[in-house]
Amino acid sequence: MGIHEECGVFGVMAKQPEDVASLVYFGLYSLQHRGQESCGIVVNDDGVFVSHKDIGLVGEVFTGDILHSFPAGTMAVGHTRYGTTGGTNRNNCQPIEVNHQKGRMALAHNGNLSNAAELRSALEMKGAIFHTSSDTETIAYIITQERLSSPSIEEALSRAMDRLDGAYSLVLMSPQKLICARDPHGFRPLCYGQTPEGTWIVASESCALHAVGAEMVRDVEPGEIIIFSKGGVQYRKEHCGRIQPRHCIFEYIYFARPDSVLDGISVHAARIRAGECLAQSHPVEADLVIGVPDSGLDAALGYSRASGIPYGIGLIKNKYIGRTFIAPDHRLDQVKIKLSAIGEVIRGKRVVLIDDSIVRGTTSGRIVSLLREAGAKEIHMRISSPPFLHPCYYGTDIDSQEHLIACHHTVEEIAEIIGADSLGYLPPEALRTLAGPDVYCHACFTGEYPTDIPSDTRKDRFERRLSE
């Protein structure tokens, strides 16, 4: 709780015109955990783009009347957003639509560019006018710029990728083609599949493929461009294998849904292994293991299996409150609105409490207090990730070091601050056991960045520029 991912992307390419908007709607519903600020759908009706975008959850923005207003089409793209760069306003809703000399384009993006400030400044010096404060518009500008001198949209995208640094999983729609691409590091996940009717589906996670009845084909390779059109499927790999893949390890710890498979690795299995590693590295005598819903549950199960301490459900999450829940101006504790403890399970027990991370420590302290009030005898907190010591520049909303509690306090001090009897983090060296070989980005834990650090690291850097 307290960490946000950036976005979820979804695309559809059907053989015949059909209700592609509903397919995207169900896909975005499955990706809602990746972004809860805004969402959007663009449908391609024989070259005519029809769109609807707004602030809010998928079920709030796309009412029955809105969905029925979309025409049948052969292609559509969708997006659900949490913005690490750029504020929450309607202008920043995606997919971004562009009209240019050679046609139209709709673009949905997950990730963060590490050279966005330099690219945007160069574009502005040439007269480009920006309407949003997200770096997705920068990507759209560069693709459009390259398209003016390229024979195809996929060639323009390939040329644009030569200029982009950082994290980007893209779904792009032109009048005739649906295209997906993943940055050469493969920071953010992207996969594709096909329905029994032959409709191609592109999604951030495999769980969204299954939601619309599609069978996963495979993950999009780091650096790969895949083009879906009436003529079939084409694959471009000129950007593949140039650099070492660096998939975000935090996708397995927190971001992704446990029923997803990312780059061949089960998220559920990775979290089970994290819990097992915690039990081995930070054992404790206790009566009960519980997890903080939702991403702490699998790791808690792993801890229980490895330690032999019984697993139980001690915390219940209010399923009708999203991560972007805004409390009215009242003194009630927001954690108590989101979570409640089961006294019959907790009372008089020595509890091992598993969560995915600690950022500032405020939420962890409130959860510990919640368990104390429910009668817990002891609370031993275990975290299924190492301490956050460095900010992320690739699409994870991990704040500057001044706000990271682990940068200023020892583990023992943090335990005292949050009110736990003991505290243990996943050792950094254990990360490689979660998801296989060391092809992951763990810069937020180790400070080992796979790209240059951005020259301007303020999350509102483009927002300020627009307001000046």
C-alpha positions as CSV (number, residue, x, y, z in Angstrom):
1,M,0.0,0.0,0.0
2,G,1.4,3.4,-1.0
3,I,3.2,2.4,-4.2
4,H,1.5,3.0,-7.5
5,E,2.2,1.4,-10.9
6,E,1.8,3.5,-14.0
7,C,-0.5,2.0,-16.6
8,G,-2.2,-0.9,-18.4
9,V,-2.5,-1.1,-22.2
10,F,-4.8,-3.2,-24.3
11,G,-5.3,-3.7,-28.0
12,V,-7.7,-5.6,-30.3
13,M,-7.4,-6.6,-34.0
14,A,-10.4,-8.5,-35.3
15,K,-11.0,-10.2,-38.7
16,Q,-14.4,-8.6,-39.2
17,P,-16.2,-5.6,-37.6
18,E,-17.5,-6.4,-34.2
19,D,-18.0,-4.9,-30.8
20,V,-14.3,-4.4,-30.1
21,A,-15.1,-1.7,-27.5
22,S,-16.6,-4.3,-25.2
23,L,-13.5,-6.5,-25.6
24,V,-11.3,-3.6,-24.6
25,Y,-13.6,-2.7,-21.7
26,F,-13.3,-6.2,-20.2
27,G,-9.6,-6.2,-20.8
28,L,-9.2,-2.9,-19.0
29,Y,-11.3,-4.2,-16.1
30,S,-8.7,-6.9,-15.7
31,L,-5.9,-4.3,-15.8
32,Q,-7.6,-1.9,-13.4
33,H,-5.0,-2.7,-10.7
34,R,-2.3,-1.1,-12.9
35,G,-4.0,2.3,-12.9
36,Q,-7.0,3.8,-11.3
37,E,-6.9,7.5,-12.2
38,S,-8.2,7.5,-15.7
39,C,-9.0,5.3,-18.7
40,G,-9.9,5.5,-22.3
41,I,-10.9,3.5,-25.4
42,V,-10.4,4.4,-29.1
43,V,-12.2,2.3,-31.7
44,N,-11.2,2.2,-35.4
45,D,-14.3,2.1,-37.6
46,D,-12.9,1.7,-41.1
47,G,-10.3,4.4,-40.6
48,V,-12.6,6.7,-38.5
49,F,-11.5,6.9,-34.9
50,V,-14.2,7.1,-32.2
51,S,-13.0,7.6,-28.6
52,H,-14.1,8.2,-25.0
53,K,-11.7,9.1,-22.2
54,D,-12.2,10.4,-18.7
55,I,-11.0,10.5,-15.1
56,G,-12.2,7.6,-13.0
57,L,-12.4,3.8,-12.8
58,V,-13.2,1.7,-15.9
59,G,-16.7,0.9,-14.6
60,E,-17.4,4.5,-13.8
61,V,-16.2,6.0,-17.1
62,F,-17.7,3.4,-19.4
63,T,-21.4,3.1,-18.6
64,G,-23.7,1.0,-20.7
65,D,-24.8,4.0,-22.8
66,I,-21.1,5.0,-23.5
67,L,-20.2,1.4,-24.6
68,H,-23.3,1.2,-26.8
69,S,-22.3,4.5,-28.5
70,F,-19.2,2.9,-30.0
71,P,-19.5,1.6,-33.5
72,A,-18.5,-1.9,-34.6
73,G,-14.9,-1.9,-35.7
74,T,-11.9,-4.2,-36.5
75,M,-9.5,-2.5,-34.2
76,A,-9.4,-0.7,-30.8
77,V,-6.9,0.3,-28.2
78,G,-7.4,1.0,-24.5
79,H,-5.6,2.4,-21.5
80,T,-5.9,2.6,-17.8
81,R,-3.6,5.1,-16.1
82,Y,-1.8,6.0,-13.0
83,G,0.6,8.8,-13.9
84,T,4.1,8.9,-12.4
85,T,4.8,11.9,-14.7
86,G,2.1,14.4,-15.2
87,G,-0.9,15.3,-13.1
88,T,-4.4,13.9,-12.9
89,N,-6.5,15.7,-15.5
90,R,-8.5,14.9,-18.6
91,N,-5.8,16.1,-20.9
92,N,-3.5,13.3,-19.7
93,C,-6.0,10.5,-20.3
94,Q,-4.9,8.0,-22.9
95,P,-4.8,6.7,-25.6
96,I,-3.4,9.8,-27.2
97,E,-4.8,10.6,-30.6
98,V,-2.8,12.3,-33.3
99,N,-3.8,13.6,-36.8
100,H,-0.9,14.1,-39.1
101,Q,-0.2,14.5,-42.8
102,K,0.0,10.8,-43.4
103,G,-3.0,9.7,-41.4
104,R,-4.2,9.1,-37.8
105,M,-2.7,7.4,-34.8
106,A,-3.8,6.4,-31.4
107,L,-1.2,5.5,-28.8
108,A,-1.3,3.8,-25.4
109,H,1.9,3.7,-23.3
110,N,3.0,2.0,-20.1
111,G,6.3,3.2,-18.6
112,N,8.5,6.2,-18.2
113,L,11.1,7.6,-20.5
114,S,14.4,8.5,-18.8
115,N,15.3,11.0,-21.6
116,A,11.8,12.6,-21.8
117,A,12.9,16.1,-20.7
118,E,15.6,16.3,-23.3
119,L,13.4,15.0,-26.1
120,R,10.5,17.3,-25.2
121,S,12.8,20.4,-24.9
122,A,14.2,19.7,-28.4
123,L,10.7,19.3,-29.8
124,E,9.6,22.5,-28.2
125,M,12.5,24.4,-29.6
126,K,11.4,23.3,-33.1
127,G,7.9,24.7,-32.4
128,A,6.0,21.7,-31.0
129,I,3.1,22.6,-28.8
130,F,2.2,20.1,-26.0
131,H,-1.3,19.7,-24.6
132,T,-0.5,17.2,-21.9
133,S,2.1,16.9,-19.1
134,S,2.9,13.2,-19.8
135,D,5.8,11.8,-21.7
136,T,3.5,9.7,-23.8
137,E,2.8,12.8,-25.9
138,T,6.6,13.1,-26.5
139,I,6.6,9.5,-27.9
140,A,3.6,10.3,-30.1
141,Y,5.4,13.5,-31.4
142,I,8.6,11.5,-32.3
143,I,6.7,8.7,-34.0
144,T,4.7,11.3,-36.0
145,Q,7.9,13.2,-36.9
146,E,9.6,10.0,-38.2
147,R,6.4,9.0,-40.0
148,L,6.7,12.0,-42.3
149,S,9.8,10.6,-43.9
150,S,9.1,6.8,-43.4
151,P,7.5,4.4,-45.8
152,S,5.3,2.9,-43.1
153,I,4.1,3.5,-39.5
154,E,6.1,0.5,-38.3
155,E,9.3,1.9,-39.8
156,A,8.6,5.2,-38.1
157,L,8.2,3.5,-34.8
158,S,11.5,1.6,-35.3
159,R,13.3,4.9,-36.0
160,A,11.6,6.5,-33.0
161,M,12.9,3.7,-30.8
162,D,16.4,4.7,-31.7
163,R,15.7,8.0,-29.9
164,L,13.8,6.7,-26.9
165,D,15.5,5.7,-23.6
166,G,13.8,4.1,-20.6
167,A,10.6,2.1,-20.2
168,Y,7.9,1.9,-22.8
169,S,5.4,-0.8,-23.7
170,L,3.3,0.5,-26.5
171,V,0.1,-0.3,-28.3
172,L,-0.3,1.8,-31.4
173,M,-3.2,1.9,-33.9
174,S,-3.2,3.4,-37.4
175,P,-6.1,3.3,-39.8
176,Q,-4.9,-0.1,-41.1
177,K,-2.7,-1.6,-38.5
178,L,-2.4,-2.5,-34.8
179,I,1.2,-2.4,-33.6
180,C,2.8,-3.2,-30.3
181,A,6.3,-2.6,-29.1
182,R,8.5,-3.1,-26.0
183,D,11.6,-1.2,-25.1
184,P,14.9,-3.1,-25.5
185,H,15.3,-3.5,-21.8
186,G,11.8,-4.9,-21.5
187,F,11.1,-3.0,-18.2
188,R,7.3,-3.3,-18.4
189,P,5.4,-6.4,-19.4
190,L,3.6,-6.9,-22.7
191,C,2.1,-10.0,-24.2
192,Y,-0.3,-11.1,-27.0
193,G,-2.7,-13.9,-27.7
194,Q,-5.6,-14.9,-29.9
195,T,-9.2,-15.8,-29.4
196,P,-10.8,-18.9,-30.9
197,E,-12.4,-16.6,-33.5
198,G,-9.0,-15.4,-34.6
199,T,-9.0,-12.0,-33.0
200,W,-5.6,-10.8,-31.9
201,I,-5.3,-9.3,-28.4
202,V,-2.4,-7.3,-26.9
203,A,-2.2,-6.7,-23.2
204,S,0.1,-5.6,-20.4
205,E,-0.6,-8.9,-18.5
206,S,-1.8,-12.4,-19.4
207,C,-4.7,-12.1,-17.0
208,A,-6.3,-9.6,-19.4
209,L,-6.0,-12.1,-22.3
210,H,-7.8,-14.8,-20.4
211,A,-10.6,-12.3,-19.4
212,V,-11.6,-12.0,-23.0
213,G,-11.2,-15.6,-23.9
214,A,-7.9,-15.3,-25.6
215,E,-5.1,-17.9,-25.4
216,M,-1.7,-16.4,-24.7
217,V,0.8,-16.9,-27.6
218,R,3.8,-15.4,-25.9
219,D,5.4,-12.3,-24.4
220,V,6.6,-9.5,-26.7
221,E,10.3,-9.7,-26.6
222,P,12.4,-6.7,-25.4
223,G,12.9,-4.5,-28.4
224,E,10.4,-6.3,-30.6
225,I,7.8,-4.7,-32.8
226,I,4.8,-6.8,-33.8
227,I,2.4,-5.6,-36.6
228,F,-1.1,-7.0,-36.9
229,S,-2.9,-6.2,-40.2
230,K,-5.3,-7.8,-42.7
231,G,-2.2,-9.3,-44.4
232,G,-1.3,-11.2,-41.2
233,V,1.3,-10.7,-38.5
234,Q,4.8,-9.4,-39.0
235,Y,7.7,-9.3,-36.5
236,R,10.5,-6.8,-36.5
237,K,13.5,-7.5,-34.2
238,E,16.2,-5.0,-35.2
239,H,16.1,-3.7,-31.6
240,C,16.2,-7.1,-29.9
241,G,19.3,-8.4,-28.2
242,R,21.2,-5.1,-28.3
243,I,21.3,-4.7,-24.6
244,Q,20.7,-6.9,-21.6
245,P,17.0,-7.3,-20.6
246,R,16.0,-5.6,-17.4
247,H,12.4,-6.6,-16.5
248,C,11.1,-4.8,-13.4
249,I,11.4,-7.1,-10.4
250,F,8.7,-5.2,-8.6
251,E,6.1,-6.4,-11.1
252,Y,6.5,-9.9,-9.5
253,I,6.5,-8.5,-5.9
254,Y,3.6,-6.1,-6.2
255,F,2.3,-4.7,-9.5
256,A,1.0,-7.7,-11.5
257,R,-2.0,-9.8,-10.6
258,P,-1.0,-13.1,-9.1
259,D,-2.8,-15.1,-11.9
260,S,-0.6,-13.4,-14.6
261,V,2.5,-15.0,-16.1
262,L,5.2,-12.4,-17.0
263,D,8.1,-13.5,-19.3
264,G,7.4,-17.1,-18.6
265,I,7.3,-16.7,-14.8
266,S,4.2,-17.1,-12.7
267,V,3.6,-14.1,-10.4
268,H,2.0,-16.3,-7.8
269,A,4.9,-18.7,-7.7
270,A,7.4,-15.8,-7.5
271,R,5.6,-14.4,-4.4
272,I,5.4,-17.8,-2.8
273,R,9.2,-18.0,-3.2
274,A,9.6,-14.5,-1.7
275,G,7.7,-15.7,1.4
276,E,9.8,-18.9,1.6
277,C,13.0,-16.8,1.4
278,L,11.7,-14.5,4.2
279,A,11.1,-17.5,6.4
280,Q,14.6,-18.7,5.9
281,S,16.3,-15.4,6.4
282,H,14.1,-14.0,9.1
283,P,12.6,-16.8,11.2
284,V,10.6,-16.1,14.3
285,E,8.5,-18.1,16.8
286,A,4.9,-17.3,16.2
287,D,1.4,-18.7,16.2
288,L,0.0,-17.3,12.9
289,V,1.1,-15.9,9.5
290,I,-1.2,-13.4,7.8
291,G,-0.7,-11.2,4.7
292,V,-1.8,-7.7,3.9
293,P,-4.3,-7.9,1.1
294,D,-3.8,-8.3,-1.8
295,S,-0.1,-8.6,-2.8
296,G,1.0,-9.8,0.6
297,L,-1.2,-12.9,0.7
298,D,0.9,-15.2,-1.6
299,A,4.1,-14.3,0.2
300,A,2.4,-15.0,3.5
301,L,1.4,-18.5,2.2
302,G,5.0,-19.1,1.2
303,Y,6.3,-18.0,4.6
304,S,3.8,-20.3,6.3
305,R,4.8,-23.3,4.2
306,A,8.5,-22.8,4.8
307,S,8.2,-22.1,8.5
308,G,5.5,-24.5,9.5
309,I,3.5,-21.7,11.2
310,P,-0.2,-21.8,10.3
311,Y,-1.5,-19.5,7.7
312,G,-4.6,-17.5,8.4
313,I,-6.8,-14.7,7.1
314,G,-6.4,-11.9,9.7
315,L,-7.1,-8.8,7.6
316,I,-10.1,-8.2,5.4
317,K,-9.9,-5.6,2.6
318,N,-12.9,-3.4,1.6
319,K,-13.3,-4.5,-2.0
320,Y,-15.2,-1.4,-2.9
321,I,-12.4,1.0,-2.2
322,G,-9.7,1.3,-4.8
323,R,-6.1,2.4,-4.3
324,T,-7.0,6.0,-5.3
325,F,-9.7,6.2,-2.5
326,I,-10.0,9.9,-1.5
327,A,-11.2,10.3,2.0
328,P,-13.4,13.3,2.9
329,D,-12.1,15.9,5.4
330,H,-12.5,13.8,8.5
331,R,-10.3,12.4,11.2
332,L,-11.2,8.8,10.6
333,D,-8.2,6.6,9.9
334,Q,-8.2,5.7,6.1
335,V,-6.5,2.4,6.8
336,K,-9.5,1.4,9.0
337,I,-11.7,2.2,6.1
338,K,-9.7,0.0,3.7
339,L,-8.8,-2.8,6.1
340,S,-10.3,-4.5,9.1
341,A,-8.8,-7.1,11.5
342,I,-10.6,-10.3,12.4
343,G,-10.4,-10.3,16.2
344,E,-11.3,-14.0,16.6
345,V,-8.2,-14.9,14.5
346,I,-5.8,-12.4,15.9
347,R,-6.6,-12.1,19.6
348,G,-3.8,-13.5,21.9
349,K,-1.6,-14.6,19.0
350,R,2.0,-14.0,18.0
351,V,1.5,-12.8,14.5
352,V,3.8,-12.7,11.5
353,L,2.6,-9.9,9.2
354,I,3.7,-10.0,5.6
355,D,3.5,-7.0,3.3
356,D,5.1,-6.2,0.0
357,S,7.0,-3.0,0.9
358,I,7.4,-0.1,3.3
359,V,7.7,3.4,1.8
360,R,7.3,6.1,4.4
361,G,6.2,3.7,7.2
362,T,2.9,5.5,7.9
363,T,0.6,2.8,6.5
364,S,2.6,0.0,8.0
365,G,2.3,1.7,11.4
366,R,-1.4,2.0,11.1
367,I,-1.8,-1.7,10.1
368,V,0.3,-2.7,13.1
369,S,-1.9,-0.6,15.4
370,L,-5.0,-2.2,13.8
371,L,-3.7,-5.6,14.8
372,R,-2.8,-4.4,18.3
373,E,-6.3,-3.2,18.8
374,A,-7.6,-6.6,17.7
375,G,-5.6,-8.2,20.5
376,A,-2.4,-9.4,18.8
377,K,0.1,-10.5,21.5
378,E,3.2,-9.9,19.3
379,I,3.6,-8.6,15.7
380,H,6.6,-9.5,13.6
381,M,6.5,-7.7,10.3
382,R,8.2,-9.3,7.3
383,I,8.5,-7.5,3.9
384,S,8.7,-9.4,0.6
385,S,11.1,-6.9,-1.0
386,P,14.4,-5.3,0.1
387,P,14.3,-1.7,1.6
388,F,13.5,1.1,-0.9
389,L,16.7,3.2,-1.0
390,H,16.5,4.8,-4.5
391,P,13.8,6.4,-6.7
392,C,12.6,4.7,-9.8
393,Y,12.7,6.4,-13.3
394,Y,10.9,3.7,-15.3
395,G,7.3,4.0,-14.3
396,T,7.1,3.1,-10.6
397,D,6.0,5.9,-8.3
398,I,8.8,5.4,-5.8
399,D,9.5,8.8,-4.3
400,S,12.7,10.7,-3.8
401,Q,15.1,9.5,-1.1
402,E,14.0,12.2,1.4
403,H,10.6,10.4,1.7
404,L,11.9,6.8,1.9
405,I,12.1,5.7,5.5
406,A,14.8,3.2,4.9
407,C,17.2,5.9,3.7
408,H,17.1,7.5,7.2
409,H,16.6,4.8,9.7
410,T,18.0,1.3,10.5
411,V,15.7,-1.7,10.4
412,E,15.5,-1.7,14.2
413,E,14.5,1.9,14.2
414,I,11.8,1.4,11.5
415,A,10.4,-1.5,13.6
416,E,10.1,0.8,16.6
417,I,8.6,3.6,14.5
418,I,5.9,1.3,13.1
419,G,5.3,-0.4,16.4
420,A,6.3,-3.9,15.4
421,D,8.2,-6.3,17.7
422,S,10.6,-7.2,14.9
423,L,11.1,-6.4,11.2
424,G,12.7,-8.3,8.4
425,Y,13.2,-7.4,4.7
426,L,13.9,-9.8,1.8
427,P,17.7,-9.8,1.4
428,P,18.7,-8.2,-2.0
429,E,20.6,-11.3,-2.9
430,A,17.3,-13.3,-2.7
431,L,15.8,-11.3,-5.6
432,R,17.4,-13.7,-8.1
433,T,15.5,-16.6,-6.6
434,L,12.1,-15.0,-7.3
435,A,12.0,-15.1,-11.1
436,G,15.0,-16.9,-12.4
437,P,18.3,-15.5,-13.8
438,D,19.4,-12.0,-13.1
439,V,17.7,-10.2,-16.0
440,Y,15.8,-7.8,-13.8
441,C,15.9,-4.1,-12.9
442,H,16.2,-3.7,-9.1
443,A,17.6,-0.2,-9.1
444,C,15.0,1.0,-6.5
445,F,16.7,-1.4,-4.1
446,T,20.3,-1.4,-5.2
447,G,20.8,1.9,-7.1
448,E,22.2,0.0,-10.1
449,Y,20.4,1.9,-12.9
450,P,20.4,0.3,-16.4
451,T,20.1,3.7,-18.1
452,D,21.4,7.2,-17.5
453,I,19.5,9.0,-14.7
454,P,17.2,11.7,-16.0
455,S,18.5,15.3,-16.0
456,D,15.2,16.5,-14.4
457,T,13.7,14.0,-11.9
458,R,10.7,16.1,-10.7
459,K,7.5,14.1,-11.3
460,D,5.7,17.4,-12.1
461,R,8.3,18.8,-14.4
462,F,6.0,18.9,-17.5
463,E,3.1,20.1,-15.4
464,R,5.1,23.1,-14.2
465,R,6.1,23.9,-17.8
466,L,2.5,24.0,-18.9
467,S,1.4,26.3,-16.1
468,E,4.2,28.8,-16.6
